[in-house]
Amino acid sequence: MIKFNDQNEVIGEEYNAILVGVELDEDISYSMEELKGLCEAASVNPLCMMVQKTERMNSATLIGKGKVEELKEAARKMEADLIVFNDELTGMQLRNLEEATGVRVIDRVILILDIFSRRAESREGKLQVELAQLKYRLPRLTGFGRSLSRLGGGIGTRGPGEKKLETDRRHIERRIYDIRSELRDIEGTRSVQKKQREKNDIPVVCIVGYTNSGKSALMNNVIRKYEKTGYAEGREVFEKDMLFATLDTYRRRIDLDDSHSFILVDTIGFVSRLPHLLVEAFKSTLEIVTEADLLLDVVDLSADDYDMHVKVTEKVLSEIGAGDKETITCYNKMDLMDESTLNVLDFTGKNSFLISAKYDMGVDELLDEVKKRLFRDRSEVRYLIPYARGSAASALRKDALVKAVEYEEEGTLMTCEIQEKYRQRYAEFEV
């Protein structure tokens, strides 16, 4: 159903949908609940869930013939205008199901792509979503034709725009080529920024985790905390209680004090069964996670299945090549938990912190640990460099943080904080 405001302008769409899943050899109740949350994020009202337990999926319609009839009858009685499948559908399956039920059919991938299309704000984010959408549609041109021909937009048609809906394979491939070229240019700019960070030797901390766990809230907390002392650069990031509230990667420089700085990065949220097309499209964006010095995995402790959120994040990190990164688990929203429950929870030895990003509880302790880990390979050393070796003194100023300088009879006495990888270069001057 399309909604209008007082000026008769379209302000949003709402669909009544039946959710369908196929259970093979594992319980999909968690995945179906997650699908329900994704639907709500896309302005879709879930009417009911239908799950078929089977030994193998039907190649023509995914679900069995009898279940298709049951689905058709349920859609008629409930006046559903959308059917959402938890599994990825082929073009042929999409066509067969729509013809059998007389209702628009989409799958989990289309649903997530639609949410991403709504939320992407940066030029890069929009290009990445469009790339994923076109790559999804390309092998489905034959079976997906009816959906592509519809006018008026809606879930599954948003993003590239109506002018793309009637395009043929050649035009889609050309557009994919153009998008990849634009993304390469953006990636080149990011590469320059990366080299500058490496040159300045500033460590990177990435906030990761399940969608809507409070990642942006934690980032804004840190920004506000250091803005007061003039030790934070940039404005706060968008923050809202919804799935995939932010898709763009935000970077902010945080100066813990005059001598310790790092780049704090807020990344997109994870979800189970994250479409491979999206992982591939956002690969360049997620690359910073694989290069980070430290990860902060934010977990919504108030969620009933928060342990499943942890597993989902671990799986996605492994898929993008960041599974072995040093990580601190931040159990967020402790303000929503009663004290008796918190006392029962045992996080001893689990490399974790209890925090509330919203009410600034436990964040200072977390940042102390971040500082300790990022700069643990630095030592305070005194160097006496003869005046005749002025070039060594100049090089030392680049490789180390000079805290104090005294001019002695034998040379320049410099007190420095230096990383172990540079310390050996100046070993002859240590005193």
C-alpha positions, 0 to 999 in steps of 0.5 A: 500500500502506498501512503500519501501526505496531506499534499497528496505526495508519496511518503512511503510504501507499505506491503502486507507480506507472507514470509516463507522458509525452507528447512533442510537439516538445520533449524531456521527459526532464528533466520526467519525471525531475522527476516521478519526484522528485515521486512519491518526495516523495509516497511513490510508488514509480516502477516504470517510465516510458513516453513516447509521441512523437506529433504531437498528443495524443489528446483521449479518453485523451491517449495513443494507443489502442495505448499505452493497451493497452500501459499496461494490460498493464504495470500488470497485470504489474507489479501497479501500483496507480497511474498518474501522467501528466506532463500535466494530464488532463481529467475525461473523460480521467481516466475513460476511462483508469481504465476502460481500465486498471482502475487509479487514474489521476492527473496531475502537478497532483493529485500536486503538490496532494497534496504541498502538502496534506501539507506545509502547516502554517499556516492560510493555507497549508492554505486556499490548497491547499484552494482549488486542489484544489477549483478543480481538481475543479470542472470535473471533477465528471462525469469525476472522479466515480469518484475523488471517490466513493472512501473511505479517502483517498489521493493525489488525495483528501487535503485538503478531507476525505471530507465534500467528496468527494460534494459537488455543484457548488453546495457546492464553489462555496460553499466556494470563496467561504468560503475566498476570504473567509478569505484576504482577511482574512489578506491584510488583516493582511498589508497592515497589516504591509506598511504598517508595514514601509514606514513603518519603511523596512525593506528586504525580501530574498526567498530564492527558487529551485528546490525543495530547493536549500537556501533554508531552510538559508540562512535558518537560517544567517543567523538563527544567525549573528546570534542570537549577537549578538542581531541576529536575531528569531524561531526557525529555520525547518523544514529537510529534504532533500526536495521542498517541505519548506516551503510557508509563507512565513517572515519574520525581521528581521535586524539586520546592525548597530545601523543596518542592518536588513532582513526576510529571507523564505523562500518556497516552492520552484519546480518546472517546470510549476508548476500555474497553480491553485497559482500563483493560489492562492498569489498573495497569498503570493508577492506579497512576492517582487514587492515585495522590494528584492532576491532571492537565487536559491539554486541546488543546484550539486551537481545535474546539471541545475542550469542547468535549475533556474535556467531554471525559477526565471527562468520562474516569477519572470517568471510572477508578475511578478518577472522584472525584480527585482534578483537575486543567484544563490547557487550552494549546496552547494559543499561537495559539489563537488571543488576541480577542478570548482569551478575549472573553473566560471566565474561571473565577471560573472554576479552570483553567489556560491559558498556552502555554507549548511550549512557556512557557506562564502561566506555572510559575503561574500554578506551583505556584498554584500546590505548594499552593495546594500540601503543603497547609496543612503544617504549620511552627511551633516552638518546644522546646524539652527537651534534655531528650526527644531526641527520640522525636527530632529524630522522629520530624526530620522524620515527618517534614521539619526542617528549623532551630535548636537552642540549648537553656538551656531548650532543642532543639528549632526546627523551622519546616514545618509540616503537620497537620496529624503529628502536634498533635503528638508533640503538647506538645512541641509547643512554 
